[in-house]
Amino acid sequence: MTFRAMDNAPWTDFLLNPRRLRGSDFLMRWSQGVWSEERLTQAVNATRRYVALPYGPSGTAPDNDVRAFELYFERLEKAGLGHLKRPDLLICRAKDKGRVDSVVQALGGIPELPFTPEDDPRMQDLLAHAVIAVECENSLWRARQMPDYASPLTPQKRLGGRDGLKKTAVVPTIIIKEEDRQPLKSWQKTRKIPIHVWHAFFDEAYGISLADAERLFARGDIEATEQVFQAPGGATTRKVIYKIYYRHAYPLAATIEEPKLIADSITDKNGHILPYVRFVGGKARLSEQALTVLDSVQEEP
């Protein structure tokens, strides 16, 4: 939604380089993203068959200190890694946990992974133990309460008769950004590790392999959508995204213990207080279908 009558927010006068702290909405969404990654990591680790560890910058960035947040990305830029696209999580077999922990410790711990080039032999050792890599997305919705949750796919004229939903359907989807497609495909090809996209909602989560998503795009089952994003200063940007119906995906996880919503705030270096809501706690259980997907990834001899 665009609120055309809204004045500019006063905190947009202040810049945090190289990133702009975009206010309470950004803080809430960043916190939600970190929380959803942590919840999915907990669900994977609870299987005792697989372990998940943060690999991209979002999982290790500070989320409660503006200056620390700024310095984190300044360091990432100085390392020449600020514009590289890496998946958010690596999923490894539990039997390899000892070796994985040893490599991570040698690299200086999980917080150092985003700052270490992938051509480092230790990083290559770590990546050699990954079953899949995961790109995480999240939405602030209860999936089962969305109006078209139970609607079946039916032939759609705009899709050339292929099965889909009406354009106005409100249904859980897995989102892939056009700007991320080529970087993720390049990473997958270079590292020879299949990428899956996991999308977490408040009550459920769904997954799909990047390869399966690309097949849906190529066949015309899922069409590109242009989305308009409103910046705090009033400017708008347009991004192309793909919204994959959850019926094309595999059930990934279900919430078994809901999180608490906690009011919080941080104060930037200019003394401005930025309030936001963050998610704390909660548990999810990985589905049998997700375990089947992980089990089906062949282990090299």
N, C-alpha and C positions, 0 to 999 in steps of 0.2 A: 504494500500500500504506500502511496505517496501523500504526505500531509503538506499540501501546497501553502497553507497559511502559517506554518511553523517558522518562527524566527530561527536564525542561526544560534546554536548553542555556544555559550561563552568559552567553553574549554577547547573549541576548535581553533582558537588563536594560538594554542601552544602545541609545538611539535616535539615528538620524541623520535630522534633519528637513530637508525634509518627507517623505523616504523612509526606510523602515527597511531597513538592510542585513541581509538575511535569511540571512547565513552562506554557508558554502562551496557549498552546492547552488545558491543563487542566483547566486553568482559564476561557477560553472561554466556554468550555463545562459545567463547574460548573455554570457559570453565566447564560448560556442558560437554564440549568436545573431549576435554581431558578426562572428565568423569566417565563418559561412554567408553573411552579406550580402556580405562581402569576396570570398568565393569566387565567388558569382554575379556580382558586379560584374566580377571578373577575366574570367569566361567571356564576358560580354556584350562587354566592351572588346576581347577577343581576336578577335572577329568582324570588326573594322574596319568594320563596317556600322552598328553601334550603340554608344552609350556609356551607361553607368549612373553615376548619382551619388547619394550618400546624401541623403535628404530629411527623414526622420523623426529623432527625437532619439536613437534607439539607435545609429545609424551614426556619430554624432559625439561621443557621450558618452565620457568617460575611463573606461578599464577596468582601470587598474592603480594607482589612487590613491583611497583612500576619501574623503578630504577633498575632492579635486577632483570626485569623483562627487557628493558632497553639494552642493557649491557649484553645480555644473552644473544640478541640478534646482531648487535654490533660485532661480537666475537665470531658469529657465524659468517657474517659478511667478510670479515678480515681473513677468515680461513678459506675464502673463495667458494663457500658451499651455500651461500644464502639463496641462490636461485636454482639449486639442484632439487629435483623432485625425487624423494625417496618414499617408499611405502611407510605407513605408520607403525606396523608391527611385523615381527618375524615369528612364525610358529614353528617350533622344533619338537621332535619326539622327546618324551620324558626320559627315555633311556640315554639320551645324549646330553642331559642337563649338566652333568659334571664337567664335560668338556666345554660346553657353552659357557658355564660360569667361569671356568678357568680362563677362557679367551677374553671374556668381558672384563675380568679382573685385571688381566694383563694390559688391556686398553685403558685402564683407569676408571672402570665402572660404567654403568649404563649412561650417565649424563655426558660421557665423552664420545659416545657413538656418533652423534650428529656432526661432530667436529673432526672425525677421522676419515680421510679419503678411502674410498672402497678399493683402491689398488694396494692398500697396506696388506701385507700377507696375513696379518692377524684378522683383519676384516674378512678376507677371503676364506679363512678358516671358519669364521663364524657363519658366513653365508652358506658355506658348504653343508651346514647342518640344518638349514631351513627347509621345511617341507613346503610351505607357501609363505608369501608375503601378503600383508593385508593393508588395504587403503580403507580407513574408517570414515564414515559419515554418520550424522545423527540428526534427528528431528524432534522438536518439542511437541510431540503428539502421542496420544494413546492410539495405537494402531487399530485395535479392535473396535474403537468407538467411531472411527472414520466412516462417513455415510455410505460409501460404496465398498466397504471391506468385503462383504460377502457376494458382491456382484460377479457373475461369471463373465469370462471373455467371450465376446460375440463378434461376428464378422462386421468390420467397419469399412465404410466406403472410402474414407480418407486414407486407409491403409491398403487400398486395392483389394478389399475383401478379406484381408488377413484378420485374425482374431485380435481384439483389443477392447478398450473401453471408450466411452464418449470423452471428448476433450475436457469436459467440465467435471469429470469424475474425481471425487476426493477419496483417495485410496493410498495405502502405504506403497511407497516406491523406493527403489535404490537409485540414488542420484550419482551420476558421473558427469563431471565438467568437461566440456570439449577441450579446454586449455590443458587439462591433465591427461588426456588420452594418449597423445604421442609421447610425452615424457614417461608415462607409466609403461607403455608398450616398449619403448626403447630400453628402459631399465630391465624389464622382463626378458627381453631378447639378449641383452648383454650378460645378465646374471644367471640366465637359464633357471629362474625360479618363478613358478606360476603365481600371478597376482590374483587375489580375490578382493572384491569390494564388500565390506560388511557395513550395513546401515542399521543403527540402533534407534529404536523408538523407546518410549517410556516403559512399555510393557512387553515388547517383542523386538527381535532383531532378525534380519534376513541377510543372506549372502548370495553372491554370484561370482563366478570366475570372470576375469577380464576377457578371456577367450570366448565364453558363452555370450557375454554382453556384446562383443564385437560382431558375433554372428547374428544377434538380434538386430543390430543396427544395419548390417549389410543386407539382410532379408527384407528390411522395411517394417519389422514388427514394432519397433520403437522409433519414433521420429524425434528430431531435434526440437528443442523448445528454447525460445529466447526469453531470458528473464532479466528484468530491470532491477538494479540494486541502487538504493538511495543512500548517498553518503551524508554524514552529519552536516557538512557545509552546504548542502543543497545540490551538489553535482550528482548526476546519475551515470551509471555504467551499465552496459548491456553484455550479458554473458550467455553463451549457448550451453545448455545442459541437456542431458538425457535422463528421463525419469522412467525407470524400468519397473513395471508392475510387479508387485511381490509374488504374483502367481507364476512368474518366470523364474523366481529365485528359490533357493532352498531355505527352509526354516532354520535359523541359526541358533537362537537362544530365546528363553522366556524369563521374565522377571519373577523371582520367587520371594524377594524381599524388597519392598519399595524403598527408595531413598527418601531422605528428608530434604526439604527445601529451606535453606538457611539464608536469611538476609545478611549481606556482608558489604564491605566497602573498602576501597583503598584510597590513599591520598597521593596525588602526583607531586612532582618536584616543585610545582608552582603553588602548592597548598590547596589545590582543588580536590574536593571529596567526590569520588565516583561510586555511587551505590549500585549494587547488583544482587541478583539472587543466584546462589550456587547449589549444586546438588551434592549431598553427602551420603555415603554409604549405599546400602542396597546390594542385592545379590542377583545374579542371573545363572541359569543352568543351560549348558550347551545341549542342543538337541541331538537325538540319535542320528538324524539325517546329516547334521554337520559332522559328526564323528565318522559317518560313512564316507562323506566327501574327503575328509582328511586321510582316512584309511586307504582310500582308493588311489592316492598319490603314490606312485610306485617308488620304493626305496631303491637307489642304485646299488648294484652288487659291489 
